[in-house]
Amino acid sequence: MPEPRVVIVGGGHVGLTLALRLQSKLRPGEARVTVIDTQPHMTYQPFLPEAAAGSLEPRHVVVPLREALRKCEVLTAQVSGIDHARQRLTATLGDGKVEHFGYDILVVVPGSISRALPIPGLAEQGVGFKTIGEAIFLRNHVLSRLDIAASTGDEKLRRRLLTFVFVGGGYAGIEAMAELESMARDAIRSYPQVAPQDMRWVLVEAMGRIMPEVSPPMSEYTKRRLEERGIEVKLNTTAKSFVDGHAVLSDGDAFDTDTVVWTAGVKPHPMLEESDLPRDSKGRVECTVKLQVRGTHNVFSAGDCAAVPDLTSSDPDALCSPSAQHAVRQAKVLANNIVAMLRGEQLVEYRHKYAGSVAGLGLFQGAAEVYGVKLKGLPAWLLHRTYHLVRMPTASHKARILGDWLLELPFRRQVVALGELHDPRAEFIKAANTRGLPRSHHGTAAG
């Protein structure tokens, strides 16, 4: 009898945690586990702000799937359709070949993508903060703005270059902005032509407060700390336009900017639209309390793309929030349920009361609220780092991250823009297309 095939669509935080647990719990020959993702690695998103700020080496916040999942089959491919009626999914491999895969148990955990709004100019001027590529682009972009501003005598251009706008006051936006502002403030010491007060950092939030994940007093504390650093926090405000880098806000403020970062929410991965699985009004896969997709027996889901009932809430219609905390715990329950299903045992319900949140606000600054206990400043910052270090998959990546942090104690973090990383062939193309120019007399080939 062939091994049952467990196919996991998505190699993000949930997919990797699930696969790691399955490969440690399954007996030899009990099941064949296949993980399919468009990227060959998992990005630990809570560390993206620190990677962008230079506190962590970018390679250390991504985990290669093949390295971590030695007992699983890993396919780098794009799933383009799920036909559960036939128990088959369609995927496009890296070489462009389209293949169909059957499964005995399917896990759909592709995660989410940025949810952009149809604001004029946003697509041309904005950048998200969901991937390691976006984080490193922003790091290089911010530092290059300082470089150009320090070299120009055009005051109008200087103000534009040194104005940074972040839209979205949730955890992602707050941490990204706080870390990058901290990095820029540190970097400016190397630019005598630029002073910290020359920079303008603007946070735009449509709601009446930032960080809705924490209590109002903690939210207000975080807002005050940001404002003490000169960051403008605009509540009950929306962006109207970013055409040609000219920001127009609903409060009447208008100014030029060269940096627009969009962190105003996420939406389920669009791949789910090409499936016959039941979804709710927000596009999330509808699940039962046992993490099974509603109306199915052998399809499961969890994380950002799943609508999972929250058994700890008094509201019978309440759903688990799309947080990393729920995602990791759901992945563990999901692994246990898949093993139980393979062995003919009883599945368990997912139940977890939200413990709280921790956020880093730049070097040595943070805000945390855990089980009703509020921490601020250095203690919250230490808790933030400790919590996420423990949650980081694999011992080798934990060690590398700890090493980065220890090196940060005696040395300043490196603040250098490597913008050529985004277009590495530009100089070669320029050289290859040069025609009719006199040859240099200073040498020929290197070596």
C-alpha positions as CSV (number, residue, x, y, z in Angstrom):
1,M,0.0,0.0,0.0
2,P,1.5,3.4,-1.0
3,E,2.3,6.0,1.6
4,P,-0.4,8.6,2.2
5,R,0.6,11.9,0.7
6,V,0.4,15.1,2.8
7,V,0.7,18.2,0.6
8,I,1.4,21.5,2.3
9,V,0.7,24.6,0.1
10,G,2.8,27.4,1.6
11,G,6.2,27.3,3.1
12,G,5.8,30.4,5.4
13,H,5.8,30.5,9.1
14,V,2.8,28.1,9.4
15,G,3.9,25.7,6.7
16,L,7.5,25.4,8.0
17,T,6.4,25.0,11.6
18,L,3.9,22.3,10.5
19,A,6.4,20.4,8.4
20,L,9.1,20.5,11.0
21,R,6.7,19.0,13.5
22,L,5.4,16.4,11.1
23,Q,8.9,15.2,10.2
24,S,9.7,14.8,13.9
25,K,6.4,13.0,14.8
26,L,5.8,10.7,11.8
27,R,7.2,7.2,11.8
28,P,9.2,6.0,8.8
29,G,6.9,5.1,6.0
30,E,3.8,6.6,7.7
31,A,3.3,9.4,5.2
32,R,5.0,11.4,2.4
33,V,5.1,15.1,3.1
34,T,5.4,17.6,0.2
35,V,5.8,21.3,0.8
36,I,5.1,23.7,-2.2
37,D,6.0,27.3,-2.2
38,T,7.1,30.0,-4.7
39,Q,10.2,30.8,-2.5
40,P,12.8,28.2,-1.4
41,H,12.9,29.8,2.1
42,M,10.7,31.0,4.9
43,T,11.0,34.6,6.1
44,Y,10.5,35.2,9.8
45,Q,8.5,38.4,9.4
46,P,8.8,39.7,13.0
47,F,12.5,40.2,12.4
48,L,12.1,42.2,9.1
49,P,12.3,45.6,10.9
50,E,15.6,44.7,12.5
51,A,16.9,43.3,9.2
52,A,15.9,46.6,7.5
53,A,17.6,48.6,10.3
54,G,20.9,46.6,10.0
55,S,20.6,45.0,13.5
56,L,20.3,41.6,11.8
57,E,22.0,40.1,8.8
58,P,19.2,39.5,6.2
59,R,20.3,35.9,5.5
60,H,19.8,35.1,9.2
61,V,16.0,35.9,9.2
62,V,15.3,33.5,6.4
63,V,15.3,29.7,6.7
64,P,16.0,27.6,3.6
65,L,13.2,25.0,3.4
66,R,15.4,22.2,2.0
67,E,17.9,22.7,4.8
68,A,15.3,22.6,7.5
69,L,13.0,19.9,6.0
70,R,15.4,17.1,5.2
71,K,12.7,14.4,5.6
72,C,10.2,16.3,3.4
73,E,9.9,16.8,-0.4
74,V,10.3,20.6,-1.2
75,L,9.0,21.9,-4.5
76,T,9.6,25.5,-5.6
77,A,6.5,26.1,-7.6
78,Q,3.4,28.3,-8.0
79,V,0.1,26.6,-7.1
80,S,-2.4,27.9,-9.6
81,G,-5.5,25.8,-8.8
82,I,-7.0,23.5,-6.2
83,D,-9.7,21.1,-7.3
84,H,-10.8,19.4,-4.1
85,A,-13.6,17.6,-5.8
86,R,-10.9,15.6,-7.7
87,Q,-8.4,15.8,-4.8
88,R,-6.0,17.4,-7.2
89,L,-4.0,20.6,-7.4
90,T,-2.2,22.3,-10.3
91,A,1.2,23.9,-10.0
92,T,3.7,25.6,-12.3
93,L,7.2,24.5,-11.7
94,G,10.3,26.7,-11.9
95,D,11.0,25.6,-15.5
96,G,7.5,26.6,-16.6
97,K,6.1,23.1,-16.7
98,V,2.6,22.6,-15.4
99,E,2.0,19.6,-13.3
100,H,-1.0,18.1,-11.4
101,F,-0.6,16.6,-7.9
102,G,-2.9,14.3,-6.1
103,Y,-3.1,14.2,-2.3
104,D,-4.6,12.3,0.6
105,I,-4.4,15.2,3.0
106,L,-4.1,18.8,1.9
107,V,-3.0,21.7,4.0
108,V,-3.6,25.2,2.5
109,V,-1.4,27.8,4.3
110,P,-0.2,30.3,1.6
111,G,-0.5,33.2,4.0
112,S,-1.3,36.7,3.0
113,I,-0.2,39.6,0.8
114,S,-0.4,43.4,1.2
115,R,-3.8,44.9,0.8
116,A,-3.4,48.0,-1.3
117,L,-6.2,50.5,-1.9
118,P,-6.8,52.3,-5.3
119,I,-5.1,55.5,-4.2
120,P,-3.7,57.5,-7.1
121,G,0.1,57.2,-7.3
122,L,0.4,54.4,-4.7
123,A,1.3,51.7,-7.1
124,E,4.0,53.9,-8.6
125,Q,5.4,55.4,-5.4
126,G,4.7,52.9,-2.7
127,V,6.5,49.8,-1.3
128,G,5.2,47.2,1.1
129,F,6.9,45.5,4.1
130,K,6.1,41.8,3.8
131,T,9.2,40.3,2.3
132,I,13.0,40.3,2.9
133,G,13.4,42.0,-0.5
134,E,11.2,44.9,0.5
135,A,12.9,45.3,3.9
136,I,16.4,45.5,2.3
137,F,15.2,47.8,-0.5
138,L,13.8,50.2,2.2
139,R,17.1,50.1,4.1
140,N,19.1,51.0,1.0
141,H,16.5,53.5,-0.1
142,V,16.4,55.4,3.2
143,L,20.2,55.5,3.4
144,S,20.5,56.6,-0.2
145,R,18.1,59.5,0.5
146,L,20.4,60.7,3.2
147,D,23.4,60.4,0.8
148,I,21.7,62.5,-1.8
149,A,20.3,65.0,0.7
150,A,23.8,65.6,2.1
151,S,25.1,66.3,-1.4
152,T,22.5,68.7,-2.8
153,G,22.0,72.4,-2.3
154,D,18.4,72.3,-3.5
155,E,16.3,72.9,-0.4
156,K,13.1,71.7,-2.0
157,L,14.7,68.5,-3.2
158,R,16.3,68.0,0.2
159,R,12.9,68.3,2.0
160,R,11.4,65.8,-0.4
161,L,14.3,63.3,0.1
162,L,14.1,63.6,3.9
163,T,10.4,63.1,4.2
164,F,9.3,59.5,4.9
165,V,5.6,58.4,5.0
166,F,4.3,55.2,6.5
167,V,0.6,54.3,6.0
168,G,-0.8,51.9,8.6
169,G,-0.5,52.0,12.4
170,G,-0.6,48.3,13.2
171,Y,2.4,46.4,14.5
172,A,4.0,46.0,11.1
173,G,3.9,49.8,10.4
174,I,5.0,50.9,13.9
175,E,7.9,48.5,14.1
176,A,9.1,49.2,10.6
177,M,8.9,52.9,11.0
178,A,10.5,52.9,14.5
179,E,13.4,50.8,13.4
180,L,14.2,52.7,10.2
181,E,13.9,56.0,12.0
182,S,16.3,54.8,14.6
183,M,18.7,53.6,11.9
184,A,18.5,56.9,10.1
185,R,19.1,58.9,13.3
186,D,22.2,56.7,13.9
187,A,23.4,57.1,10.3
188,I,23.0,60.8,10.3
189,R,26.0,61.2,12.6
190,S,28.1,60.4,9.6
191,Y,26.5,63.3,7.6
192,P,27.5,66.6,9.1
193,Q,25.4,68.4,6.4
194,V,22.2,66.8,7.7
195,A,20.7,67.2,11.2
196,P,18.1,64.8,12.8
197,Q,15.5,67.7,12.7
198,D,15.9,67.9,9.0
199,M,14.1,64.6,8.6
200,R,10.3,64.3,8.7
201,W,8.7,61.0,9.5
202,V,4.9,60.8,9.1
203,L,2.6,58.0,10.2
204,V,-0.9,57.9,8.7
205,E,-3.5,55.9,10.4
206,A,-7.2,55.8,9.5
207,M,-8.4,54.7,13.0
208,G,-8.5,56.7,16.1
209,R,-5.4,55.0,17.6
210,I,-2.4,53.0,16.7
211,M,-1.7,49.4,17.6
212,P,-5.2,48.1,18.1
213,E,-3.7,44.8,19.3
214,V,-2.9,46.4,22.7
215,S,-5.0,48.3,25.3
216,P,-5.7,52.0,24.7
217,P,-3.3,53.1,27.5
218,M,-0.4,51.1,25.9
219,S,-1.4,52.4,22.5
220,E,-1.2,56.0,23.8
221,Y,2.1,55.3,25.5
222,T,3.6,54.1,22.1
223,K,2.2,57.2,20.4
224,R,3.8,59.5,22.9
225,R,7.2,57.7,22.6
226,L,7.1,58.1,18.8
227,E,6.1,61.8,19.0
228,E,9.0,62.4,21.5
229,R,11.3,61.3,18.7
230,G,9.8,63.8,16.3
231,I,7.6,61.3,14.5
232,E,4.2,62.8,13.4
233,V,1.3,60.5,14.2
234,K,-1.8,61.4,12.2
235,L,-4.9,59.6,13.5
236,N,-8.3,59.5,11.8
237,T,-6.4,60.3,8.6
238,T,-6.3,58.7,5.2
239,A,-4.1,59.1,2.2
240,K,-5.8,60.7,-0.8
241,S,-3.0,60.7,-3.4
242,F,0.7,60.1,-4.0
243,V,0.8,61.1,-7.6
244,D,4.4,62.1,-8.6
245,G,5.5,61.8,-5.0
246,H,3.1,64.6,-3.8
247,A,1.3,63.3,-0.7
248,V,-2.2,64.6,-0.1
249,L,-3.8,63.6,3.2
250,S,-7.4,63.8,4.3
251,D,-6.5,66.3,7.1
252,G,-5.6,68.8,4.5
253,D,-1.8,68.3,4.8
254,A,0.1,68.1,1.5
255,F,3.8,67.7,0.9
256,D,6.4,66.1,-1.4
257,T,8.0,62.8,-0.4
258,D,10.4,60.3,-2.0
259,T,9.4,57.4,0.4
260,V,5.9,55.8,0.8
261,V,5.7,52.6,2.8
262,W,2.3,50.8,2.8
263,T,1.6,48.6,5.9
264,A,-2.2,49.2,6.0
265,G,-3.4,45.6,6.3
266,V,-3.2,42.4,4.4
267,K,-5.5,40.1,2.5
268,P,-5.5,36.3,1.9
269,H,-3.2,35.0,-0.9
270,P,-5.0,35.4,-4.3
271,M,-4.2,31.8,-5.1
272,L,-7.2,30.9,-3.0
273,E,-9.5,32.4,-5.6
274,E,-8.5,29.5,-7.9
275,S,-9.9,26.9,-5.6
276,D,-13.2,25.3,-4.8
277,L,-12.7,25.6,-1.0
278,P,-15.3,27.6,1.0
279,R,-14.3,31.2,1.8
280,D,-15.8,33.9,3.9
281,S,-16.5,37.5,2.9
282,K,-12.9,38.5,3.4
283,G,-11.6,35.7,1.2
284,R,-10.3,33.5,4.1
285,V,-10.8,29.8,4.0
286,E,-13.6,28.8,6.4
287,C,-12.4,26.4,9.0
288,T,-13.8,24.4,11.9
289,V,-12.4,24.5,15.4
290,K,-10.3,21.4,14.5
291,L,-8.7,23.5,11.7
292,Q,-10.4,21.4,9.0
293,V,-11.8,23.3,6.1
294,R,-15.5,23.5,6.5
295,G,-17.4,20.8,4.5
296,T,-14.2,18.6,4.0
297,H,-12.6,15.8,5.9
298,N,-9.0,15.8,4.7
299,V,-8.3,19.5,4.0
300,F,-6.9,21.8,6.7
301,S,-5.9,25.5,6.9
302,A,-4.4,27.9,9.5
303,G,-2.7,31.3,9.8
304,D,-3.5,34.6,8.0
305,C,-5.6,33.0,5.2
306,A,-7.8,31.0,7.5
307,A,-11.0,31.9,9.3
308,V,-10.8,29.9,12.6
309,P,-13.4,30.2,15.3
310,D,-12.1,31.6,18.6
311,L,-13.3,29.3,21.3
312,T,-12.0,31.6,24.1
313,S,-14.3,34.5,23.1
314,S,-17.8,35.0,24.5
315,D,-18.9,36.0,21.0
316,P,-19.9,32.8,19.1
317,D,-19.0,34.4,15.8
318,A,-15.5,35.6,16.9
319,L,-12.5,34.5,14.8
320,C,-8.9,34.2,15.8
321,S,-6.9,37.3,14.8
322,P,-4.3,37.0,12.0
323,S,-1.3,37.1,14.3
324,A,2.0,35.2,14.4
325,Q,1.0,34.0,17.9
326,H,-2.1,32.2,16.6
327,A,-0.4,31.0,13.5
328,V,2.4,29.1,15.3
329,R,0.1,27.6,17.8
330,Q,-2.4,26.6,15.1
331,A,0.4,24.9,13.2
332,K,1.3,22.7,16.1
333,V,-2.3,21.7,16.7
334,L,-2.6,21.1,13.0
335,A,0.4,18.8,13.0
336,N,-1.0,16.8,15.9
337,N,-4.4,16.5,14.1
338,I,-2.8,15.3,10.9
339,V,-0.8,12.6,12.8
340,A,-4.0,11.7,14.6
341,M,-5.9,11.4,11.3
342,L,-3.2,9.1,9.8
343,R,-3.4,6.9,12.9
344,G,-7.2,6.8,13.2
345,E,-7.2,8.8,16.4
346,Q,-9.4,11.6,17.7
347,L,-8.7,15.2,16.4
348,V,-8.5,18.0,19.0
349,E,-10.0,21.6,18.9
350,Y,-7.8,24.7,18.6
351,R,-8.2,26.8,21.7
352,H,-5.8,29.6,22.7
353,K,-6.4,32.8,24.6
354,Y,-4.5,35.6,23.1
355,A,-1.5,36.2,25.5
356,G,-0.7,39.7,24.4
357,S,1.8,41.5,22.2
358,V,5.4,42.7,22.2
359,A,6.8,45.4,19.8
360,G,10.3,46.8,19.2
361,L,10.4,50.6,18.7
362,G,14.0,50.9,17.8
363,L,17.3,50.2,19.6
364,F,16.6,49.7,23.4
365,Q,13.0,50.8,23.1
366,G,9.8,48.7,23.1
367,A,6.2,48.3,24.3
368,A,4.6,45.1,25.5
369,E,1.4,43.9,27.1
370,V,1.4,40.2,28.1
371,Y,-1.4,38.7,30.2
372,G,-2.4,42.2,31.3
373,V,1.1,43.1,32.4
374,K,2.5,46.2,30.7
375,L,6.2,46.7,30.0
376,K,7.8,49.8,28.5
377,G,11.2,50.8,27.3
378,L,14.2,48.5,27.8
379,P,12.3,45.6,29.5
380,A,9.8,45.5,26.7
381,W,12.6,45.6,24.1
382,L,14.4,42.7,25.8
383,L,11.1,40.7,26.0
384,H,10.5,41.4,22.3
385,R,13.9,40.1,21.3
386,T,13.7,37.1,23.6
387,Y,10.3,36.0,22.6
388,H,11.1,36.1,18.9
389,L,14.5,34.5,19.3
390,V,12.7,31.5,21.0
391,R,10.1,31.4,18.1
392,M,12.7,31.5,15.4
393,P,12.9,28.0,13.7
394,T,16.1,26.0,13.8
395,A,19.0,26.2,16.3
396,S,21.5,27.4,13.7
397,H,19.4,30.5,12.9
398,K,18.8,31.2,16.6
399,A,22.6,31.2,17.1
400,R,23.3,33.4,14.1
401,I,20.7,36.0,15.3
402,L,22.1,36.0,18.8
403,G,25.6,36.5,17.3
404,D,24.4,39.5,15.4
405,W,22.9,41.1,18.6
406,L,26.1,40.4,20.6
407,L,28.2,42.1,17.9
408,E,25.9,45.1,18.2
409,L,27.0,45.7,21.8
410,P,30.7,46.7,21.2
411,F,30.2,48.0,17.6
412,R,27.9,50.4,15.9
413,R,25.5,48.8,13.4
414,Q,26.6,49.1,9.8
415,V,24.8,51.9,7.9
416,V,25.7,51.7,4.3
417,A,23.4,51.8,1.2
418,L,24.0,49.0,-1.4
419,G,21.5,50.2,-3.9
420,E,23.2,48.5,-6.8
421,L,21.9,45.2,-5.4
422,H,18.5,46.1,-6.9
423,D,20.0,46.4,-10.4
424,P,23.4,44.6,-10.4
425,R,23.8,44.5,-14.2
426,A,23.4,48.2,-14.7
427,E,27.1,49.0,-14.7
428,F,28.0,46.1,-16.9
429,I,25.2,46.9,-19.4
430,K,26.5,50.5,-19.5
431,A,30.1,49.2,-20.2
432,A,28.9,46.7,-22.8
433,N,26.9,49.3,-24.7
434,T,29.8,51.8,-24.8
435,R,30.8,52.5,-28.4
436,G,33.5,54.6,-29.9
437,L,35.1,55.8,-26.7
438,P,38.9,55.9,-26.4
439,R,40.4,53.0,-24.6
440,S,42.0,53.7,-21.2
441,H,45.7,53.7,-20.9
442,H,45.6,52.6,-17.3
443,G,45.4,48.9,-17.9
444,T,43.4,46.3,-19.7
445,A,42.4,43.0,-18.0
446,A,42.4,42.5,-14.3
447,G,44.3,39.6,-12.8
